[in-house]
Amino acid sequence: MAIFTRLRPDRMVIAVVVVAWAVLALSSPWQSIADDSSRAVAWVLTTWGWLLWTSVAVSLLVPSPISLTIVRIVVPLSVVVSTIEASPFAIFCAVVALIVCASPVFVDTMVQGGAYGDETRFSLRTPLPYVAPAVLAWLLYTASLIGGSLFLAAHRYWPGAVLIAVGILLTRSIPQRLHRLARRWLVLVPVGIVVHDHLVLHETIMAP
C-alpha cells in the first residue's frame, strides 16, 4: 500500500520526463549531427545541445514556473533536432517528453513547485488566441539565436550577424512574454480562492 501511496501522479509525470530526457542524452542527436559538420559548426552544435539539455535536466529537478518556461522552450527543440538527425530512438524519447510536458498534471506540478505555504496551485490553460503568437515567437527566438550562431560558425557572417542581432533584441521581450503564460494559475488558500493571471486580468482576484 505504501508503494502505491508514493506513486502520486505528480511524481510519476516528472519521473517519466526525467527518464525520457536521460535516455535522450544517450542518443544525443545534436552530437550525431555535429559529427558530420565542420569543427566550428560541430563545436556550436555540441555546446548548444548539452547546454539546453542541462537546462531542462536542472529544471526537472527544481520545479517552478521559471522551470516550466525553460522546459516549454527547450523540449520542442529536441523534437526538431531528433527529426533532423532521423533517429527513431531519439524522436521517440523527445516526443514522449514533449507530450508529458504538455499534460495538465505536469504543468500543475511545475507551478506548484513555486507555491508558498498552504497554497495549492492549478495552472490555467493558455487562451487559444495566444497559442499561435506564442509558437511564432518561440520559432523566431530560437531560430534567430541558434541559427545565427550556426551561420557564424559556418563563416556566413552577414546572415549570422543579422540573426544574432535579432535574437539579442528578442531576448529582451520574448522570454518574459512566454514566461507570463507559465505564471497563470488558480490558487486554493485557507481563506479562499485566488486567480493569478496578469495576462488577462489587470490585478489578482481573491474570493472567499
Secondary structure in CASP SS format (residue, H / E / C, confidence):
PFRMAT SS
TARGET T0000
AUTHOR 0000-0000-0000
METHOD secondary structure of the structure
MODEL  1
M C 1.00
A H 1.00
I H 1.00
F H 1.00
T H 1.00
R H 1.00
L C 1.00
R C 1.00
P H 1.00
D H 1.00
R H 1.00
M H 1.00
V H 1.00
I H 1.00
A H 1.00
V H 1.00
V H 1.00
V H 1.00
V H 1.00
A H 1.00
W H 1.00
A H 1.00
V H 1.00
L H 1.00
A H 1.00
L H 1.00
S H 1.00
S C 1.00
P H 1.00
W H 1.00
Q H 1.00
S H 1.00
I H 1.00
A H 1.00
D H 1.00
D C 1.00
S C 1.00
S C 1.00
R H 1.00
A H 1.00
V H 1.00
A H 1.00
W H 1.00
V H 1.00
L H 1.00
T H 1.00
T H 1.00
W H 1.00
G H 1.00
W H 1.00
L H 1.00
L H 1.00
W H 1.00
T H 1.00
S H 1.00
V H 1.00
A H 1.00
V H 1.00
S H 1.00
L H 1.00
L H 1.00
V C 1.00
P C 1.00
S C 1.00
P H 1.00
I H 1.00
S H 1.00
L H 1.00
T H 1.00
I H 1.00
V H 1.00
R H 1.00
I H 1.00
V H 1.00
V H 1.00
P H 1.00
L H 1.00
S H 1.00
V H 1.00
V H 1.00
V H 1.00
S H 1.00
T H 1.00
I H 1.00
E H 1.00
A C 1.00
S C 1.00
P H 1.00
F H 1.00
A H 1.00
I H 1.00
F H 1.00
C H 1.00
A H 1.00
V H 1.00
V H 1.00
A H 1.00
L H 1.00
I H 1.00
V H 1.00
C H 1.00
A C 1.00
S C 1.00
P H 1.00
V H 1.00
F H 1.00
V H 1.00
D H 1.00
T H 1.00
M H 1.00
V H 1.00
Q H 1.00
G C 1.00
G C 1.00
A C 1.00
Y C 1.00
G C 1.00
D C 1.00
E C 1.00
T E 1.00
R E 1.00
F E 1.00
S E 1.00
L C 1.00
R C 1.00
T C 1.00
P C 1.00
L H 1.00
P H 1.00
Y H 1.00
V H 1.00
A H 1.00
P H 1.00
A H 1.00
V H 1.00
L H 1.00
A H 1.00
W H 1.00
L H 1.00
L H 1.00
Y H 1.00
T H 1.00
A H 1.00
S H 1.00
L H 1.00
I H 1.00
G H 1.00
G H 1.00
S H 1.00
L H 1.00
F H 1.00
L H 1.00
A H 1.00
A C 1.00
H C 1.00
R C 1.00
Y H 1.00
W H 1.00
P H 1.00
G H 1.00
A H 1.00
V H 1.00
L H 1.00
I H 1.00
A H 1.00
V H 1.00
G H 1.00
I H 1.00
L H 1.00
L H 1.00
T H 1.00
R C 1.00
S C 1.00
I H 1.00
P H 1.00
Q H 1.00
R H 1.00
L H 1.00
H H 1.00
R H 1.00
L H 1.00
A H 1.00
R C 1.00
R E 1.00
W E 1.00
L E 1.00
V E 1.00
L E 1.00
V E 1.00
P C 1.00
V C 1.00
G E 1.00
I E 1.00
V E 1.00
V E 1.00
H E 1.00
D E 1.00
H C 1.00
L C 1.00
V C 1.00
L C 1.00
H C 1.00
E C 1.00
T C 1.00
I E 1.00
M E 1.00
A E 1.00
P C 1.00
END
